[in-house]
Amino acid sequence: KSYLVRLTHEYCLNHMTSTRKEIPLLRKKAFRGEDKGRQMEELFGKGAADGKAAERGLLEEADEGILCIEDASHLSEECQEKLADYLSRNKFTRMQDDQAQIESRVHLILSTSEDP
């Protein structure tokens, strides 16, 4: 699986245009044991609250690049639904902020180690 991720990234570097100098490749290993709120914040970010600035999630960090989520089967059902919604619209909202629509163009690679 790692080899396929490297080849995909190499292909993107050689054949895709980007406004960024370099096409990022971010990897997130299993979300095993993390609660669904933490999963959502890590992927989608967290809105500004209590005087704190908004926090970017992995989908913003990997904009115009590749995000590889290993063991995606460990994502909560709610997180999987929000990710599916993102895939259909290329937009999402941060946690605790349902108003600001954030656009991101990320190539997702989802893998699992579950026995089919």
N, C-alpha and C positions, 0 to 999 in steps of 0.2 A: 504494500500500500504506500509506503514512504517513497519508493521508487516512482510510482505513478504520480504522486504529488509533485516530486521534483521535475519529472518530464512535463507535466502540465504547466508548472511555473516557467520552465525553460521555453516552452512553446509560446506562452503569453509574452515573455520578454522579447522573443524574436518576431512575433507576428501581430501583436496588438499595439494600438496606439493608446497613449495615456497622457493626461496633462501633467502627471507627476514624472519626475526624473526617473524613478525606479518603481517597478510594480511590486508592491509589498506582498509577502507571503507570511501570513500569521497562522499559527497552529494552536489549537486548544485541545488539550488531552481531556479525557473523560470528566464529565461533570458528576461522577459517582459520589454520592454522599452530600452533595451540595443541595441546599433547599431551592425550591423553584424561584423564590425571590432573588436569590443570589445569581442563579443562572440567567434570569431575565436582565438583571442589572449588568452583568458581565457582557452579554451579547448586545443589548440595546442601549445601554447607558442609563444614567439616572438624571432626572430633571433637577433644576435648581430648587433648593428648599432650605429654610432656616438660615438664610444668609450665605449658604454655600453655593459655589458655582456649579453649573451642570457638569456631569462627568460623561465623557465619551465612552461608548462601548466598542466591542470588537468590530461591529459592522461599520462604524465610522472610521476606525483605525485602518481597516483593510480596504477603504474606498478605492475603487479602480484597481483592485488587486485580488488576491485569493485568500479566502479564509477556509482552513481545513479544520473541521470539528471531528475529532476521533471519538469513537464510541457515542455517536449521536443518539443511539437508542436509550441513553441514560438521561436525555433531556426530558423535562416534565411535559405532560400533555399540553399544558397551557403555553409553554415555551415553543413546542413544536407547531402549535396553531399560529402563534405570532410570527414565527419564522416562515411558515407557508404563506401567510398574508404578505410578508415582505417580498417573498419570491414572486408573487403575482403583481405587485405594484412598484417594487424598488423604492418603497417609502416605508417608514416606521416611526413610531413615537417612542421617546424614552420612558422609562418607568417614572411614575409620579408626575408625568406631563403628557396629558392626552391631546394637547392643542398643537404643539409644534410638529409638523410633518418633516422628517429628515429624509432627504434623498441620498441614496448610496448605491453604487454599482459595484457589487462584490460578486466574484465567481466563488460559489460555495462547493466544497468537497466534503461530503458527509460519509463517514465510514463507521463500521460496527465490527465488533468481534463476536457478536452473538452467533450461535449455531443456527443456520437456516432450518 
